[in-house]
Amino acid sequence: GTSFTKRTAAWKYPSAKPVALAWSPDSVHVATAGLDQMILVFDVTKEAKDRIITKLTHPDGVYAIAFMDENTLLSGGADQCIKEWAIKFA
């Protein structure tokens, strides 16, 4: 509905289109990642400005992300590495 559109309208990616998206198992967090080497994690219960930004994650971009659990995110990139990230909102 309209309220969902308004809430997510501010969830804009900083400098590149996202190429990967993942929802946490509890459906509270959504993560996006892209070729600009950034991962953004949003808490859907908070304002869009309240987000976690992780920069310079994988040289030449992030191609895949997945939640292991509500607080752990995995990412895969052009560097052929898989990295584990702890997700913690204040």
Biopython code that builds the backbone (N, CA, C, O; Angstrom):
import numpy as np
from Bio.PDB.StructureBuilder import StructureBuilder

atoms = [
    (1, "GLY", "N", (0.798, -1.176, 0.000)),
    (1, "GLY", "CA", (0.000, 0.000, 0.000)),
    (1, "GLY", "C", (0.852, 1.255, 0.000)),
    (1, "GLY", "O", (2.072, 1.198, -0.155)),
    (2, "THR", "N", (0.205, 2.361, 0.172)),
    (2, "THR", "CA", (0.859, 3.660, 0.133)),
    (2, "THR", "C", (1.885, 3.821, 1.249)),
    (2, "THR", "O", (2.960, 4.367, 1.005)),
    (3, "SER", "N", (1.592, 3.368, 2.454)),
    (3, "SER", "CA", (2.533, 3.539, 3.558)),
    (3, "SER", "C", (3.833, 2.780, 3.293)),
    (3, "SER", "O", (4.908, 3.260, 3.655)),
    (4, "PHE", "N", (3.753, 1.619, 2.674)),
    (4, "PHE", "CA", (4.966, 0.863, 2.351)),
    (4, "PHE", "C", (5.806, 1.629, 1.331)),
    (4, "PHE", "O", (7.029, 1.698, 1.461)),
    (5, "THR", "N", (5.171, 2.193, 0.338)),
    (5, "THR", "CA", (5.877, 2.963, -0.676)),
    (5, "THR", "C", (6.578, 4.163, -0.060)),
    (5, "THR", "O", (7.726, 4.445, -0.401)),
    (6, "LYS", "N", (5.911, 4.872, 0.837)),
    (6, "LYS", "CA", (6.522, 6.039, 1.475)),
    (6, "LYS", "C", (7.710, 5.644, 2.337)),
    (6, "LYS", "O", (8.731, 6.331, 2.317)),
    (7, "ARG", "N", (7.608, 4.573, 3.080)),
    (7, "ARG", "CA", (8.684, 4.154, 3.969)),
    (7, "ARG", "C", (9.922, 3.750, 3.177)),
    (7, "ARG", "O", (11.037, 4.089, 3.573)),
    (8, "THR", "N", (9.754, 3.045, 2.087)),
    (8, "THR", "CA", (10.899, 2.557, 1.329)),
    (8, "THR", "C", (11.412, 3.553, 0.307)),
    (8, "THR", "O", (12.470, 3.332, -0.282)),
    (9, "ALA", "N", (10.703, 4.631, 0.082)),
    (9, "ALA", "CA", (11.130, 5.598, -0.925)),
    (9, "ALA", "C", (12.503, 6.186, -0.609)),
    (9, "ALA", "O", (13.235, 6.564, -1.525)),
    (10, "ALA", "N", (12.859, 6.268, 0.654)),
    (10, "ALA", "CA", (14.146, 6.851, 1.048)),
    (10, "ALA", "C", (15.280, 5.823, 1.038)),
    (10, "ALA", "O", (16.429, 6.186, 1.288)),
    (11, "TRP", "N", (14.992, 4.574, 0.760)),
    (11, "TRP", "CA", (16.020, 3.537, 0.735)),
    (11, "TRP", "C", (16.712, 3.577, -0.614)),
    (11, "TRP", "O", (16.462, 2.732, -1.473)),
    (12, "LYS", "N", (17.564, 4.539, -0.796)),
    (12, "LYS", "CA", (18.258, 4.698, -2.063)),
    (12, "LYS", "C", (19.692, 4.238, -1.924)),
    (12, "LYS", "O", (20.318, 4.408, -0.877)),
    (13, "TYR", "N", (20.189, 3.671, -2.962)),
    (13, "TYR", "CA", (21.556, 3.186, -2.966)),
    (13, "TYR", "C", (22.493, 4.350, -3.258)),
    (13, "TYR", "O", (22.206, 5.127, -4.168)),
    (14, "PRO", "N", (23.597, 4.512, -2.536)),
    (14, "PRO", "CA", (24.438, 5.703, -2.642)),
    (14, "PRO", "C", (25.056, 5.965, -4.008)),
    (14, "PRO", "O", (24.916, 7.072, -4.529)),
    (15, "SER", "N", (25.736, 4.987, -4.612)),
    (15, "SER", "CA", (26.457, 5.320, -5.833)),
    (15, "SER", "C", (26.340, 4.290, -6.951)),
    (15, "SER", "O", (26.883, 4.515, -8.032)),
    (16, "ALA", "N", (25.675, 3.205, -6.742)),
    (16, "ALA", "CA", (25.529, 2.192, -7.789)),
    (16, "ALA", "C", (24.259, 1.393, -7.559)),
    (16, "ALA", "O", (23.755, 1.305, -6.439)),
    (17, "LYS", "N", (23.760, 0.822, -8.617)),
    (17, "LYS", "CA", (22.584, -0.027, -8.492)),
    (17, "LYS", "C", (22.954, -1.285, -7.710)),
    (17, "LYS", "O", (24.037, -1.840, -7.889)),
    (18, "PRO", "N", (22.049, -1.725, -6.849)),
    (18, "PRO", "CA", (22.334, -2.973, -6.138)),
    (18, "PRO", "C", (22.255, -4.161, -7.091)),
    (18, "PRO", "O", (21.422, -4.182, -7.998)),
    (19, "VAL", "N", (23.113, -5.140, -6.885)),
    (19, "VAL", "CA", (23.078, -6.360, -7.680)),
    (19, "VAL", "C", (22.676, -7.567, -6.832)),
    (19, "VAL", "O", (22.453, -8.657, -7.358)),
    (20, "ALA", "N", (22.587, -7.361, -5.510)),
    (20, "ALA", "CA", (22.186, -8.445, -4.620)),
    (20, "ALA", "C", (21.319, -7.878, -3.499)),
    (20, "ALA", "O", (21.513, -6.747, -3.056)),
    (21, "LEU", "N", (20.361, -8.685, -3.053)),
    (21, "LEU", "CA", (19.461, -8.294, -1.980)),
    (21, "LEU", "C", (19.169, -9.524, -1.138)),
    (21, "LEU", "O", (19.019, -10.623, -1.672)),
    (22, "ALA", "N", (19.089, -9.345, 0.177)),
    (22, "ALA", "CA", (18.780, -10.466, 1.067)),
    (22, "ALA", "C", (17.941, -9.978, 2.240)),
    (22, "ALA", "O", (18.171, -8.888, 2.764)),
    (23, "TRP", "N", (16.974, -10.783, 2.649)),
    (23, "TRP", "CA", (16.168, -10.535, 3.846)),
    (23, "TRP", "C", (16.689, -11.402, 4.971)),
    (23, "TRP", "O", (17.061, -12.554, 4.748)),
    (24, "SER", "N", (16.720, -10.858, 6.184)),
    (24, "SER", "CA", (17.112, -11.644, 7.345)),
    (24, "SER", "C", (16.011, -12.666, 7.645)),
    (24, "SER", "O", (14.861, -12.457, 7.259)),
    (25, "PRO", "N", (16.344, -13.763, 8.324)),
    (25, "PRO", "CA", (15.341, -14.789, 8.634)),
    (25, "PRO", "C", (14.145, -14.265, 9.425)),
    (25, "PRO", "O", (13.039, -14.790, 9.294)),
    (26, "ASP", "N", (14.356, -13.236, 10.244)),
    (26, "ASP", "CA", (13.247, -12.685, 11.031)),
    (26, "ASP", "C", (12.498, -11.578, 10.285)),
    (26, "ASP", "O", (11.573, -10.982, 10.837)),
    (27, "SER", "N", (12.884, -11.299, 9.044)),
    (27, "SER", "CA", (12.252, -10.287, 8.180)),
    (27, "SER", "C", (12.336, -8.867, 8.738)),
    (27, "SER", "O", (11.516, -8.021, 8.381)),
    (28, "VAL", "N", (13.306, -8.593, 9.603)),
    (28, "VAL", "CA", (13.487, -7.257, 10.168)),
    (28, "VAL", "C", (14.554, -6.472, 9.400)),
    (28, "VAL", "O", (14.479, -5.246, 9.320)),
    (29, "HIS", "N", (15.531, -7.160, 8.842)),
    (29, "HIS", "CA", (16.606, -6.494, 8.113)),
    (29, "HIS", "C", (16.571, -6.874, 6.637)),
    (29, "HIS", "O", (16.253, -8.005, 6.269)),
    (30, "VAL", "N", (16.907, -5.899, 5.812)),
    (30, "VAL", "CA", (17.127, -6.157, 4.396)),
    (30, "VAL", "C", (18.494, -5.584, 4.049)),
    (30, "VAL", "O", (18.828, -4.464, 4.435)),
    (31, "ALA", "N", (19.277, -6.366, 3.315)),
    (31, "ALA", "CA", (20.617, -5.945, 2.921)),
    (31, "ALA", "C", (20.686, -5.835, 1.406)),
    (31, "ALA", "O", (20.094, -6.635, 0.681)),
    (32, "THR", "N", (21.421, -4.830, 0.942)),
    (32, "THR", "CA", (21.679, -4.679, -0.481)),
    (32, "THR", "C", (23.184, -4.540, -0.681)),
    (32, "THR", "O", (23.902, -4.085, 0.209)),
    (33, "ALA", "N", (23.646, -4.934, -1.850)),
    (33, "ALA", "CA", (25.068, -4.847, -2.168)),
    (33, "ALA", "C", (25.229, -4.585, -3.657)),
    (33, "ALA", "O", (24.351, -4.899, -4.461)),
    (34, "GLY", "N", (26.379, -3.996, -4.007)),
    (34, "GLY", "CA", (26.572, -3.669, -5.404)),
    (34, "GLY", "C", (28.016, -3.573, -5.836)),
    (34, "GLY", "O", (28.941, -3.902, -5.094)),
    (35, "LEU", "N", (28.178, -3.109, -7.063)),
    (35, "LEU", "CA", (29.499, -3.030, -7.681)),
    (35, "LEU", "C", (30.370, -1.930, -7.089)),
    (35, "LEU", "O", (31.566, -1.874, -7.377)),
    (36, "ASP", "N", (29.790, -1.044, -6.260)),
    (36, "ASP", "CA", (30.567, 0.021, -5.626)),
    (36, "ASP", "C", (31.266, -0.454, -4.347)),
    (36, "ASP", "O", (31.801, 0.358, -3.592)),
    (37, "GLN", "N", (31.260, -1.769, -4.106)),
    (37, "GLN", "CA", (31.932, -2.392, -2.966)),
    (37, "GLN", "C", (31.249, -2.111, -1.635)),
    (37, "GLN", "O", (31.868, -2.262, -0.582)),
    (38, "MET", "N", (29.985, -1.705, -1.664)),
    (38, "MET", "CA", (29.271, -1.367, -0.436)),
    (38, "MET", "C", (28.169, -2.369, -0.133)),
    (38, "MET", "O", (27.542, -2.923, -1.037)),
    (39, "ILE", "N", (27.945, -2.589, 1.157)),
    (39, "ILE", "CA", (26.803, -3.348, 1.640)),
    (39, "ILE", "C", (26.021, -2.421, 2.554)),
    (39, "ILE", "O", (26.590, -1.819, 3.465)),
    (40, "LEU", "N", (24.735, -2.305, 2.320)),
    (40, "LEU", "CA", (23.855, -1.518, 3.177)),
    (40, "LEU", "C", (22.866, -2.461, 3.838)),
    (40, "LEU", "O", (22.314, -3.346, 3.184)),
    (41, "VAL", "N", (22.638, -2.276, 5.137)),
    (41, "VAL", "CA", (21.667, -3.074, 5.863)),
    (41, "VAL", "C", (20.673, -2.119, 6.507)),
    (41, "VAL", "O", (21.050, -1.228, 7.267)),
    (42, "PHE", "N", (19.405, -2.318, 6.193)),
    (42, "PHE", "CA", (18.329, -1.497, 6.730)),
    (42, "PHE", "C", (17.534, -2.294, 7.740)),
    (42, "PHE", "O", (17.316, -3.492, 7.561)),
    (43, "ASP", "N", (17.099, -1.637, 8.796)),
    (43, "ASP", "CA", (16.148, -2.197, 9.743)),
    (43, "ASP", "C", (14.788, -1.666, 9.322)),
    (43, "ASP", "O", (14.544, -0.462, 9.393)),
    (44, "VAL", "N", (13.902, -2.548, 8.887)),
    (44, "VAL", "CA", (12.627, -2.094, 8.328)),
    (44, "VAL", "C", (11.689, -1.512, 9.381)),
    (44, "VAL", "O", (10.656, -0.938, 9.038)),
    (45, "THR", "N", (12.039, -1.654, 10.660)),
    (45, "THR", "CA", (11.210, -1.072, 11.709)),
    (45, "THR", "C", (11.646, 0.344, 12.070)),
    (45, "THR", "O", (11.013, 1.004, 12.895)),
    (46, "LYS", "N", (12.740, 0.812, 11.444)),
    (46, "LYS", "CA", (13.276, 2.142, 11.741)),
    (46, "LYS", "C", (13.264, 3.013, 10.497)),
    (46, "LYS", "O", (12.905, 2.556, 9.412)),
    (47, "GLU", "N", (13.656, 4.264, 10.659)),
    (47, "GLU", "CA", (13.756, 5.181, 9.532)),
    (47, "GLU", "C", (14.873, 4.736, 8.596)),
    (47, "GLU", "O", (15.835, 4.100, 9.027)),
    (48, "ALA", "N", (14.742, 5.071, 7.318)),
    (48, "ALA", "CA", (15.726, 4.655, 6.316)),
    (48, "ALA", "C", (17.115, 5.209, 6.598)),
    (48, "ALA", "O", (18.111, 4.593, 6.218)),
    (49, "LYS", "N", (17.200, 6.364, 7.260)),
    (49, "LYS", "CA", (18.512, 6.946, 7.567)),
    (49, "LYS", "C", (19.254, 6.131, 8.620)),
    (49, "LYS", "O", (20.471, 6.261, 8.754)),
    (50, "ASP", "N", (18.537, 5.291, 9.372)),
    (50, "ASP", "CA", (19.153, 4.406, 10.359)),
    (50, "ASP", "C", (19.556, 3.122, 9.660)),
    (50, "ASP", "O", (18.779, 2.169, 9.597)),
    (51, "ARG", "N", (20.769, 3.098, 9.135)),
    (51, "ARG", "CA", (21.225, 1.943, 8.382)),
    (51, "ARG", "C", (22.686, 1.693, 8.677)),
    (51, "ARG", "O", (23.388, 2.572, 9.177)),
    (52, "ILE", "N", (23.135, 0.515, 8.373)),
    (52, "ILE", "CA", (24.536, 0.158, 8.503)),
    (52, "ILE", "C", (25.127, 0.190, 7.102)),
    (52, "ILE", "O", (24.577, -0.404, 6.174)),
    (53, "ILE", "N", (26.244, 0.882, 6.954)),
    (53, "ILE", "CA", (26.930, 0.938, 5.668)),
    (53, "ILE", "C", (28.326, 0.361, 5.857)),
    (53, "ILE", "O", (29.089, 0.828, 6.703)),
    (54, "THR", "N", (28.651, -0.641, 5.078)),
    (54, "THR", "CA", (29.983, -1.230, 5.088)),
    (54, "THR", "C", (30.608, -0.946, 3.736)),
    (54, "THR", "O", (30.092, -1.383, 2.708)),
    (55, "LYS", "N", (31.718, -0.216, 3.727)),
    (55, "LYS", "CA", (32.365, 0.185, 2.485)),
    (55, "LYS", "C", (33.594, -0.671, 2.201)),
    (55, "LYS", "O", (34.149, -1.301, 3.102)),
    (56, "LEU", "N", (34.010, -0.684, 0.938)),
    (56, "LEU", "CA", (35.221, -1.376, 0.493)),
    (56, "LEU", "C", (35.230, -2.842, 0.928)),
    (56, "LEU", "O", (36.220, -3.333, 1.470)),
    (57, "THR", "N", (34.132, -3.523, 0.687)),
    (57, "THR", "CA", (33.982, -4.905, 1.135)),
    (57, "THR", "C", (34.724, -5.901, 0.257)),
    (57, "THR", "O", (35.443, -6.765, 0.759)),
    (58, "HIS", "N", (34.547, -5.779, -1.053)),
    (58, "HIS", "CA", (35.196, -6.668, -2.019)),
    (58, "HIS", "C", (35.701, -5.819, -3.185)),
    (58, "HIS", "O", (34.918, -5.072, -3.773)),
    (59, "PRO", "N", (36.984, -5.912, -3.535)),
    (59, "PRO", "CA", (37.469, -5.181, -4.719)),
    (59, "PRO", "C", (36.655, -5.578, -5.954)),
    (59, "PRO", "O", (36.371, -6.757, -6.167)),
    (60, "ASP", "N", (36.289, -4.599, -6.752)),
    (60, "ASP", "CA", (35.513, -4.801, -7.981)),
    (60, "ASP", "C", (34.062, -5.223, -7.748)),
    (60, "ASP", "O", (33.384, -5.634, -8.690)),
    (61, "GLY", "N", (33.579, -5.128, -6.513)),
    (61, "GLY", "CA", (32.158, -5.280, -6.274)),
    (61, "GLY", "C", (31.724, -6.517, -5.530)),
    (61, "GLY", "O", (32.430, -7.523, -5.462)),
    (62, "VAL", "N", (30.523, -6.404, -4.967)),
    (62, "VAL", "CA", (29.861, -7.486, -4.248)),
    (62, "VAL", "C", (28.816, -8.079, -5.187)),
    (62, "VAL", "O", (28.019, -7.343, -5.770)),
    (63, "TYR", "N", (28.813, -9.392, -5.336)),
    (63, "TYR", "CA", (27.888, -10.045, -6.252)),
    (63, "TYR", "C", (26.823, -10.878, -5.557)),
    (63, "TYR", "O", (25.805, -11.209, -6.166)),
    (64, "ALA", "N", (27.040, -11.223, -4.291)),
    (64, "ALA", "CA", (26.063, -12.056, -3.589)),
    (64, "ALA", "C", (26.094, -11.747, -2.102)),
    (64, "ALA", "O", (27.155, -11.477, -1.538)),
    (65, "ILE", "N", (24.924, -11.788, -1.468)),
    (65, "ILE", "CA", (24.813, -11.639, -0.021)),
    (65, "ILE", "C", (23.733, -12.597, 0.477)),
    (65, "ILE", "O", (22.776, -12.900, -0.235)),
    (66, "ALA", "N", (23.901, -13.064, 1.705)),
    (66, "ALA", "CA", (22.918, -13.953, 2.321)),
    (66, "ALA", "C", (23.056, -13.846, 3.834)),
    (66, "ALA", "O", (24.162, -13.713, 4.357)),
    (67, "PHE", "N", (21.934, -13.903, 4.525)),
    (67, "PHE", "CA", (21.945, -13.915, 5.984)),
    (67, "PHE", "C", (22.117, -15.348, 6.473)),
    (67, "PHE", "O", (21.429, -16.259, 6.011)),
    (68, "MET", "N", (23.038, -15.539, 7.407)),
    (68, "MET", "CA", (23.182, -16.833, 8.092)),
    (68, "MET", "C", (22.153, -16.926, 9.214)),
    (68, "MET", "O", (21.544, -17.971, 9.442)),
    (69, "ASP", "N", (21.976, -15.787, 9.915)),
    (69, "ASP", "CA", (20.976, -15.657, 10.964)),
    (69, "ASP", "C", (20.647, -14.169, 11.072)),
    (69, "ASP", "O", (21.065, -13.392, 10.214)),
    (70, "GLU", "N", (19.922, -13.759, 12.089)),
    (70, "GLU", "CA", (19.489, -12.367, 12.201)),
    (70, "GLU", "C", (20.638, -11.377, 12.346)),
    (70, "GLU", "O", (20.466, -10.193, 12.059)),
    (71, "ASN", "N", (21.805, -11.838, 12.787)),
    (71, "ASN", "CA", (22.927, -10.945, 13.061)),
    (71, "ASN", "C", (24.189, -11.241, 12.265)),
    (71, "ASN", "O", (25.230, -10.639, 12.525)),
    (72, "THR", "N", (24.123, -12.143, 11.314)),
    (72, "THR", "CA", (25.302, -12.516, 10.546)),
    (72, "THR", "C", (24.978, -12.510, 9.054)),
    (72, "THR", "O", (24.016, -13.139, 8.612)),
    (73, "LEU", "N", (25.792, -11.792, 8.290)),
    (73, "LEU", "CA", (25.612, -11.662, 6.851)),
    (73, "LEU", "C", (26.858, -12.185, 6.150)),
    (73, "LEU", "O", (27.977, -11.919, 6.589)),
    (74, "LEU", "N", (26.670, -12.923, 5.065)),
    (74, "LEU", "CA", (27.777, -13.380, 4.234)),
    (74, "LEU", "C", (27.747, -12.616, 2.923)),
    (74, "LEU", "O", (26.678, -12.288, 2.409)),
    (75, "SER", "N", (28.926, -12.334, 2.386)),
    (75, "SER", "CA", (28.998, -11.665, 1.092)),
    (75, "SER", "C", (30.035, -12.370, 0.222)),
    (75, "SER", "O", (31.028, -12.908, 0.711)),
    (76, "GLY", "N", (29.773, -12.350, -1.071)),
    (76, "GLY", "CA", (30.713, -12.898, -2.042)),
    (76, "GLY", "C", (30.977, -11.853, -3.099)),
    (76, "GLY", "O", (30.070, -11.125, -3.502)),
    (77, "GLY", "N", (32.224, -11.773, -3.554)),
    (77, "GLY", "CA", (32.555, -10.721, -4.492)),
    (77, "GLY", "C", (33.440, -11.160, -5.635)),
    (77, "GLY", "O", (33.778, -12.334, -5.785)),
    (78, "ALA", "N", (33.803, -10.169, -6.439)),
    (78, "ALA", "CA", (34.647, -10.389, -7.602)),
    (78, "ALA", "C", (36.034, -10.880, -7.207)),
    (78, "ALA", "O", (36.755, -11.434, -8.037)),
    (79, "ASP", "N", (36.410, -10.683, -5.960)),
    (79, "ASP", "CA", (37.713, -11.141, -5.478)),
    (79, "ASP", "C", (37.728, -12.636, -5.168)),
    (79, "ASP", "O", (38.737, -13.163, -4.700)),
    (80, "GLN", "N", (36.617, -13.317, -5.425)),
    (80, "GLN", "CA", (36.453, -14.751, -5.209)),
    (80, "GLN", "C", (36.573, -15.134, -3.740)),
    (80, "GLN", "O", (37.014, -16.234, -3.407)),
    (81, "CYS", "N", (36.174, -14.213, -2.868)),
    (81, "CYS", "CA", (36.187, -14.461, -1.428)),
    (81, "CYS", "C", (34.764, -14.424, -0.883)),
    (81, "CYS", "O", (33.889, -13.749, -1.425)),
    (82, "ILE", "N", (34.556, -15.158, 0.192)),
    (82, "ILE", "CA", (33.320, -15.069, 0.967)),
    (82, "ILE", "C", (33.709, -14.479, 2.312)),
    (82, "ILE", "O", (34.628, -14.960, 2.975)),
    (83, "LYS", "N", (32.991, -13.422, 2.708)),
    (83, "LYS", "CA", (33.292, -12.755, 3.974)),
    (83, "LYS", "C", (32.069, -12.799, 4.881)),
    (83, "LYS", "O", (30.930, -12.802, 4.415)),
    (84, "GLU", "N", (32.326, -12.832, 6.176)),
    (84, "GLU", "CA", (31.266, -12.864, 7.184)),
    (84, "GLU", "C", (31.235, -11.524, 7.902)),
    (84, "GLU", "O", (32.276, -10.979, 8.270)),
    (85, "TRP", "N", (30.011, -10.991, 8.100)),
    (85, "TRP", "CA", (29.833, -9.676, 8.714)),
    (85, "TRP", "C", (28.869, -9.790, 9.881)),
    (85, "TRP", "O", (27.821, -10.426, 9.765)),
    (86, "ALA", "N", (29.217, -9.178, 11.005)),
    (86, "ALA", "CA", (28.313, -9.094, 12.158)),
    (86, "ALA", "C", (27.415, -7.878, 11.984)),
    (86, "ALA", "O", (27.902, -6.778, 11.724)),
    (87, "ILE", "N", (26.123, -8.067, 12.124)),
    (87, "ILE", "CA", (25.145, -6.985, 11.957)),
    (87, "ILE", "C", (24.610, -6.612, 13.339)),
    (87, "ILE", "O", (24.033, -7.447, 14.035)),
    (88, "LYS", "N", (24.805, -5.360, 13.727)),
    (88, "LYS", "CA", (24.318, -4.920, 15.043)),
    (88, "LYS", "C", (23.838, -3.481, 14.945)),
    (88, "LYS", "O", (24.632, -2.572, 14.706)),
    (89, "PHE", "N", (22.556, -3.275, 15.127)),
    (89, "PHE", "CA", (21.994, -1.933, 15.166)),
    (89, "PHE", "C", (22.031, -1.440, 16.604)),
    (89, "PHE", "O", (21.782, -2.197, 17.541)),
    (90, "ALA", "N", (22.347, -0.156, 16.763)),
    (90, "ALA", "CA", (22.414, 0.441, 18.103)),
    (90, "ALA", "C", (21.028, 0.608, 18.687)),
    (90, "ALA", "O", (20.884, 1.095, 19.808)),
]
sb = StructureBuilder()
sb.init_structure("model")
sb.init_model(0)
sb.init_chain("A")
sb.init_seg("    ")
for serial, (resi, resn, name, xyz) in enumerate(atoms, 1):
    if name == "N":
        sb.init_residue(resn, " ", resi, " ")
    sb.init_atom(name, np.array(xyz, "f"), 0.0, 1.0, " ", f" {name:<3s}", serial, name[0])
structure = sb.get_structure()
